[in-house]
Structure formats: structure tokens, C-alpha cells
């Protein structure tokens, strides 16, 4: 769920109208009555939401059944992860929506709307890896932390950002031998100084990868480059180096995954096996803990939601570099360099798009076009 009752109250007090899909907050612990008490109006289905709202606030990217509901000039504010999704990128262009991605809103070196989900996914990753390392999933049948007289497992974490930090903390706490492989000397030094002695770091290279992979029981993919498709750090040719029954947890799957053999899975069907290696590649991992995830995400997003609602997307973007960087598609144009590059689509600077599209105002206009 993209908003909690406190956020609804904040927007309503600011003079905005808020519409919530019926039962949308149920799994996050919020009833329709709570949203209504905060000032929201409950609509029966997504179609009514799309027909009446100038801004669509959601967690996941639009699903295929929603594509035809999108309207020109409508603001879509959500996790979009467009780098591995050319079809969705083209749909957003065709529908001429203003697509603002949580994951490309950046404050300096921080990605504030990705951080809460990265924390949750990072904490989950060792838990999932440890669980699926069990024999009943056809993995190695090894306990991550070992026991008296038995060595602990080795957990290899790819990346040194937020996901890696929290994954290392939890894996170390579970007693594993943890190796963090990254390329940012500063973040690796900070990790090493803050972590217990069973966490070490190593520079990421193909040579080091091929040396360490045969020792790893669990590999956690935690690489993220803002807005870009994640590079494949582990190729299919490297799988024979891995232990039979080892587990890959590819947290980067939303951006395409950092393991070549990864493909998106679901909470209902979370794993598959390739060449004897178990892959856990659930997109939107935090969705399995919706109460925690909703509070964390809603608290992080509401300042940006209010700014865009108060100022309109153009003024908010021009006044706030973070919002500016969040706009991936506008008026039929791709305005995020990394997305344009990976899909070989023409890139347009957002300022130029605003100048070319005077009819794409700060309010919904179904007839707007360039």
C-alpha cells in the first residue's frame, strides 16, 4: 500500500482530495473506515481510481490490465524499474503519462525512497537464503550458522550499498562467515569498521569472483546503479564453479538481476534450480511483510507526494532536483538517461520536454499532447 491514513490526513488538510481503492490497505493493517476517517473517499475498483485521479500513487509498476486505464497528463508515482522493461517504457510513452519513479529520486548519493525497501530486502535476504539452504528444497541441507564443532556457512554478498549492509548485519548475526564484494572503497571500509569480525570485504573482479564462488553456500545479489539495468556479475558459465545445492538470492531482480540465470519469481513460487544451484528471485521481496513495508515506504514518500500535489509535477521538478531526477517519462518522451540508453530510445532533457509540451500542465488534461 502506498499511503497510510496519516498521509491521507496530511493531504486532505492541504486541500487535496484522496481516493482509495476498496480494501487496498487490508493486508497492510488498515481498514477502509480508517482511511475514510482520515478524509479519503473509497472507490470500488482501480478503473474508478484511474478515471478520477490526477495522480496515481502505488507501489508496483502498472500491470498489463492497467495499461489501458492510464490517461495522458496523469501523474504515476511508483516503483517503475524501467531499465529491464522496454514494453512498459513504451506503454508509458504511448499513454503520455508523467511517470515518476521512486527508485530514481536521489538526494546526493542517497536514494531515499529505495532505502526503506532496501533495508527490508537486505534483512530478508539471509533469512530466505538460510531457509532455502535446507534439504527439503533440494539444497545443501546446511545450517547457516553451523553448530559446536561444525563450521558455519559462507555468505557472499555482491554490492556494498544499503541492501548489502543490512544483509551482512543479519547474516553475521546468524553466525555465518560473510564476504562482501564491492567496488566502492569508502562504503566497504565503512562496512568493515561497523561489522563484527566475521564480516570481511574484497574488491569485485572476475578473478576474485571465480576464486570465492566455490566456497560460497549462499550468494546475495545486492547491486544497484540508479535507474540502470543491473550488470550480470555471475554468468551462466560460472555456475559449474558453485557448490551443488548452493543458494542464490538475487535482490537486484527488479532491475534485471545481477546473476545471468535469474528470472523473476513470486512469493507463491519463489525458487527454481539451474545447474544444481537454487535461485530465489522474488520481485518486491518486502511485499511479504506488508505492514512493515507500508509504514516504511509511506513515511518516506509522503513529503514528495505532498510537494508534487501542492506544486504540480512541473514546478516540483524544476524546484527540486530529487523530483526532477525521478521523472522517467513525460509527454511521450523518455527523460531518464539510463532508461533511454538501455532501450535505445531517444533521450530528452526534462526541461526541454516541459518547454515543448506547454499543454502538459500541473493538472490532469485528457486532451494534452505535444
C-alpha positions in Angstrom: 0.0 0.0 0.0 1.4 3.4 -1.0 -0.1 5.6 1.7 -1.3 5.3 5.3 -4.1 7.2 7.0 -1.7 9.8 8.4 -0.6 10.6 4.9 -4.2 10.9 3.7 -4.9 13.3 6.6 -1.9 15.4 5.6 -3.0 15.7 2.0 -6.7 16.4 2.9 -5.6 19.1 5.3 -3.6 20.6 2.5 -6.8 20.9 0.3 -6.4 17.8 -1.8 -8.9 15.0 -2.5 -7.7 11.5 -1.8 -9.3 8.4 -3.3 -8.5 4.8 -2.1 -9.4 1.6 -3.8 -11.7 -0.6 -1.7 -9.7 -2.9 0.7 -6.4 -1.7 -0.7 -5.0 -1.3 2.8 -6.3 -4.5 4.2 -3.1 -6.5 4.1 -1.2 -3.6 5.4 -3.4 -3.5 8.5 -5.6 -0.5 7.6 -9.4 -0.7 7.1 -11.4 1.4 4.7 -13.0 3.0 7.8 -9.6 4.3 8.9 -8.9 5.8 5.5 -12.4 7.4 5.5 -11.9 8.8 9.0 -8.7 10.5 7.7 -10.8 12.1 4.9 -10.4 9.7 1.9 -13.2 8.6 -0.4 -13.3 4.8 -1.1 -13.8 3.7 -4.7 -14.8 0.2 -5.7 -12.1 -0.7 -8.3 -9.0 0.6 -10.0 -10.9 1.8 -13.0 -12.7 4.4 -10.9 -9.3 5.5 -9.4 -7.7 5.9 -12.8 -10.8 7.8 -14.2 -10.9 10.3 -11.4 -7.4 10.9 -10.2 -4.7 13.3 -11.4 -2.0 11.4 -9.5 -1.9 7.6 -9.2 0.1 6.6 -6.1 1.0 2.9 -5.9 3.8 0.5 -5.0 4.4 -1.7 -8.0 4.6 -0.6 -11.6 1.3 -0.7 -13.7 0.3 -4.3 -14.5 -0.9 -5.2 -18.1 -4.6 -4.9 -17.1 -3.9 -1.3 -16.1 -2.3 -0.1 -19.2 -5.5 1.0 -21.0 -6.6 2.9 -17.8 -3.6 5.3 -17.9 -4.5 8.7 -19.3 -2.5 11.5 -20.9 -1.2 14.0 -18.4 -1.8 11.7 -15.4 1.0 11.5 -12.9 2.1 8.0 -12.0 4.3 7.8 -8.8 5.5 4.3 -8.0 8.4 1.9 -8.3 8.8 1.6 -12.0 12.1 -0.2 -12.7 12.0 0.6 -16.4 15.6 -0.4 -17.3 14.7 -4.1 -17.8 11.2 -3.3 -19.1 11.1 -1.9 -22.6 7.4 -2.7 -23.1 6.3 -0.8 -20.1 8.5 2.1 -21.0 6.9 2.3 -24.5 3.4 2.0 -22.9 4.1 4.9 -20.7 5.3 6.9 -23.7 2.3 5.9 -25.7 -0.1 6.8 -22.9 1.7 10.1 -22.4 1.7 9.9 -18.6 4.1 11.6 -16.3 5.9 8.6 -14.8 7.9 9.4 -11.7 9.9 6.5 -10.3 10.6 6.1 -6.6 13.9 4.4 -7.3 15.4 7.3 -9.3 14.6 10.1 -6.8 18.0 10.9 -5.5 19.3 13.2 -2.7 23.0 13.5 -3.2 24.3 9.9 -3.0 21.1 8.7 -1.3 18.1 7.1 -2.9 15.6 7.9 -0.1 12.6 6.1 -1.5 14.6 2.9 -2.2 16.3 2.9 1.1 13.4 1.6 3.3 12.7 -1.3 0.9 16.4 -2.0 0.6 16.7 -2.3 4.4 13.8 -4.7 4.5 15.1 -6.7 1.5 18.6 -6.7 2.9 17.3 -8.1 6.2 15.2 -10.7 4.5 17.9 -12.0 2.1 19.9 -14.0 4.6 16.7 -15.3 6.2 15.5 -16.5 2.8 18.9 -17.9 1.8 19.2 -19.7 5.1 15.7 -21.2 4.8 16.1 -22.4 1.2 19.6 -23.8 2.0 17.6 -26.7 3.7 17.4 -30.2 2.3 13.7 -30.1 1.7 14.2 -27.5 -1.0 16.8 -29.8 -2.6 19.6 -27.5 -1.5 22.7 -28.4 0.5 21.0 -29.1 3.8 23.4 -26.9 5.7 22.6 -24.7 8.7 23.9 -21.2 8.1 25.4 -20.6 11.5 26.8 -24.1 11.9 26.9 -25.5 15.5 29.5 -26.7 18.0 32.2 -28.5 16.1 30.7 -27.7 12.7 31.8 -24.7 10.6 29.3 -22.0 9.6 28.2 -21.3 6.1 29.9 -18.8 3.9 27.7 -16.0 2.6 28.9 -13.9 -0.4 27.2 -10.6 -0.8 27.6 -8.7 -4.1 27.5 -4.9 -3.7 28.3 -2.7 -0.8 25.2 -0.4 -0.5 22.1 -0.4 1.7 21.0 -3.9 0.9 24.5 -5.3 1.4 24.9 -3.5 4.7 21.7 -4.9 6.2 22.2 -8.4 4.7 25.7 -8.5 6.1 24.5 -7.5 9.5 21.8 -10.2 9.6 23.9 -12.9 8.1 26.7 -12.1 10.6 24.2 -12.2 13.4 23.1 -15.6 12.3 26.7 -16.8 12.7 27.7 -17.0 9.0 31.1 -16.3 7.6 30.3 -13.2 5.5 32.2 -11.8 2.5 31.1 -8.5 0.9 32.3 -8.0 -2.6 32.1 -4.4 -3.9 33.9 -1.6 -5.8 33.3 1.4 -3.6 36.3 1.6 -1.2 34.6 4.1 1.1 31.4 2.0 1.6 33.4 -1.2 2.0 35.7 0.5 4.7 32.6 1.8 6.5 31.0 -1.7 6.4 34.1 -3.4 7.7 34.5 -0.9 10.6 30.9 -1.3 11.6 30.6 -5.0 11.3 31.8 -7.9 13.6 34.9 -9.9 12.9 33.0 -12.5 10.8 32.4 -9.9 8.0 35.2 -9.2 5.6 35.4 -7.3 2.2 37.0 -7.9 -1.1 37.2 -5.9 -4.3 34.8 -7.1 -7.0 36.5 -8.5 -10.1 36.0 -11.6 -12.3 39.2 -13.1 -10.9 38.1 -12.7 -7.2 34.6 -13.9 -8.1 35.9 -17.1 -9.6 38.1 -17.7 -6.5 35.3 -17.1 -4.0 32.3 -18.7 -5.7 33.4 -22.3 -5.0 33.5 -21.5 -1.2 30.0 -19.8 -1.0 26.9 -21.6 0.3 24.7 -18.5 -0.2 25.2 -15.7 -2.7 23.2 -12.5 -2.2 22.9 -10.2 -5.2 22.7 -6.6 -3.8 23.9 -4.4 -6.7 22.1 -1.3 -7.7 23.1 1.5 -10.0 20.5 4.3 -10.0 18.0 3.7 -12.8 20.3 1.3 -14.7 19.9 -2.3 -15.7 21.9 -4.4 -13.2 25.1 -5.9 -14.7 25.5 -9.7 -14.7 28.3 -10.3 -12.2 27.7 -14.0 -12.2 27.4 -15.6 -15.6 25.9 -18.9 -16.6 29.4 -20.2 -17.4 30.3 -19.6 -13.7 27.6 -21.9 -12.3 29.9 -25.0 -12.5 32.2 -23.3 -10.0 29.4 -23.2 -7.4 28.7 -25.8 -4.8 25.8 -28.2 -5.7 22.9 -27.1 -3.7 24.1 -23.5 -3.1 21.5 -20.8 -3.0 21.4 -17.5 -4.9 19.2 -14.7 -3.6 19.0 -12.1 -6.3 17.7 -9.0 -4.6 18.5 -7.0 -7.7 15.9 -8.8 -9.8 13.7 -5.8 -10.0 16.4 -4.1 -12.1 17.1 -7.2 -14.2 19.2 -9.2 -11.7 23.0 -9.5 -11.2 23.0 -13.2 -12.0 22.6 -14.2 -15.6 20.4 -17.2 -14.9 18.0 -15.2 -12.7 14.4 -14.6 -13.6 11.6 -13.1 -11.6 9.7 -15.4 -9.3 6.8 -14.8 -6.8 6.2 -15.3 -3.1 3.9 -18.2 -4.0 6.5 -19.9 -6.3 9.8 -18.4 -5.1 12.6 -20.7 -6.3 13.9 -22.6 -9.2 17.1 -24.6 -9.9 19.7 -24.1 -12.6 22.7 -26.5 -12.9 22.3 -27.6 -9.3 22.0 -24.0 -7.9 18.8 -22.9 -6.2 17.7 -19.4 -7.3 15.4 -17.2 -5.1 14.4 -14.2 -7.3 11.3 -12.8 -5.8 10.5 -9.3 -7.1 9.2 -7.0 -4.4 10.6 -9.0 -1.5 9.2 -6.6 1.1 5.7 -7.4 -0.1 5.8 -10.5 2.1 5.9 -8.2 5.1 3.2 -5.6 4.0 2.6 -3.9 7.4 6.3 -3.1 8.0 6.8 -2.3 4.3 3.8 0.0 4.1 4.8 2.1 7.1 8.4 2.4 5.9 7.5 3.3 2.3 4.7 5.7 3.1 6.7 7.6 5.7 9.5 8.1 3.1 7.3 9.0 0.1 4.7 11.4 1.7 7.0 14.5 1.6 7.5 14.1 -2.2 3.8 13.2 -2.7 2.7 16.4 -1.0 5.3 18.5 -2.8 4.1 17.2 -6.2 0.4 17.6 -5.2 1.0 21.1 -3.9 3.2 22.5 -6.7 2.3 20.2 -9.7 4.8 18.0 -11.3 6.5 20.6 -13.5 7.1 23.2 -10.7 8.1 20.5 -8.2 10.6 19.1 -10.7 12.1 22.5 -11.5 12.4 23.4 -7.9 13.6 20.1 -6.5 16.4 18.2 -8.2 15.3 15.0 -6.5 11.9 15.1 -8.1 13.4 16.2 -11.4 15.6 13.1 -11.4 12.5 11.0 -10.6 10.7 11.8 -13.8 11.5 8.9 -16.2 8.8 9.5 -18.9 6.9 12.7 -19.7 4.7 13.7 -22.6 5.7 10.7 -24.6 9.4 11.3 -24.1 11.9 9.3 -22.1 13.6 11.7 -19.7 15.9 9.3 -17.8 19.2 8.8 -19.5 19.9 5.2 -18.3 16.5 4.0 -19.4 16.8 5.7 -22.8 20.3 4.2 -23.3 19.4 0.6 -22.4 16.3 0.6 -24.6 18.0 2.6 -27.4 15.2 5.2 -27.2 15.9 8.9 -27.8 16.6 10.7 -24.6 15.1 14.2 -23.9 16.1 16.5 -21.1 13.0 17.1 -18.9 13.4 20.9 -19.1 13.2 20.7 -22.8 10.1 18.4 -22.6 8.4 20.9 -20.3 9.1 23.6 -22.9 7.9 21.5 -25.8 4.7 20.4 -24.0 3.0 23.6 -22.6 -0.3 21.8 -22.5 1.0 19.2 -20.1 0.1 21.4 -17.1 0.0 20.7 -13.5 -3.5 19.2 -13.6 -5.0 16.3 -15.5 -5.8 17.1 -19.1 -7.0 14.1 -21.2 -6.5 16.0 -24.5 -3.0 17.1 -23.7 -0.5 16.3 -26.4 2.8 17.6 -27.8 
